[in-house]
Amino acid sequence: MRIGFLSHHGNYLQLVMQYLYSGGCNNLEVSANDVLELMAAASFFQLEGLLRYTEARCAEIIDIDNVVAMYIHAKVKLNSICHIQ
């Protein structure tokens, strides 16, 4: 089985481990660059609390200047994980 997002190195894997180790999101500091990757990992590993956190974080950082880029990134990431055509 190939896990698409695990083939890339990123800070988000460290954030997943921090979430698991600490048992919550209280001390997570997620940058705008890592939030979509972290959301994909949270979804894949079925970490509902982390998924809700990343959804809220996306809502905080989205604006008129980055909405299209976030949409494209999310669509590409979803396609690479789920192999949707």
C-alpha positions in Angstrom: 0.0 0.0 0.0 1.3 3.4 -0.9 0.6 6.4 1.3 1.1 9.4 -0.8 1.6 12.1 1.8 4.1 10.0 3.7 6.5 10.0 0.7 7.2 13.7 1.3 9.2 15.0 4.2 7.4 17.7 6.2 6.8 19.3 9.5 3.3 17.9 9.6 4.5 14.4 10.5 6.2 15.8 13.6 2.9 17.6 14.3 1.0 14.3 14.1 3.4 12.7 16.6 3.1 15.8 18.9 -0.7 15.5 18.7 -0.6 11.8 19.6 2.0 12.2 22.3 0.3 15.2 24.0 -3.2 13.9 23.5 -4.6 17.1 22.1 -4.1 20.2 20.0 -3.4 22.7 22.8 0.3 23.1 22.1 0.3 22.7 18.3 1.6 25.6 16.2 0.6 24.9 12.7 1.8 27.2 9.9 -0.3 28.0 6.9 2.1 25.9 4.8 1.6 22.8 6.9 -2.2 22.9 7.6 -3.4 21.1 4.5 -0.8 18.4 4.7 -1.6 17.9 8.4 -5.3 17.8 7.5 -4.6 15.0 5.0 -2.7 13.0 7.6 -5.4 13.5 10.2 -8.0 12.3 7.7 -5.9 9.3 6.7 -5.2 8.2 10.3 -8.8 9.0 11.3 -7.7 11.4 14.0 -11.0 13.3 14.4 -9.8 15.8 17.0 -6.8 16.8 14.8 -9.0 16.9 11.8 -11.4 19.3 13.5 -8.5 21.4 14.6 -7.0 21.6 11.0 -10.4 22.5 9.6 -10.7 25.4 12.2 -7.2 26.5 11.4 -7.9 26.6 7.7 -11.0 28.7 8.4 -8.8 31.1 10.4 -6.1 31.6 7.6 -8.2 31.5 4.5 -8.8 34.9 2.8 -9.4 36.3 -0.7 -5.7 36.2 -1.5 -5.2 32.5 -0.8 -8.5 30.8 -1.4 -7.8 29.6 -4.9 -4.3 28.3 -4.0 -5.8 26.4 -1.0 -8.5 24.9 -3.2 -6.0 23.8 -5.8 -3.7 22.4 -3.2 -6.5 20.5 -1.4 -7.8 19.1 -4.7 -4.4 17.9 -5.7 -3.7 16.4 -2.3 -7.1 14.6 -2.3 -6.5 13.2 -5.7 -3.0 12.0 -4.8 -4.2 10.3 -1.6 -7.5 8.8 -2.9 -6.4 8.4 -6.6 -9.6 10.1 -7.7 -9.7 10.9 -11.4 
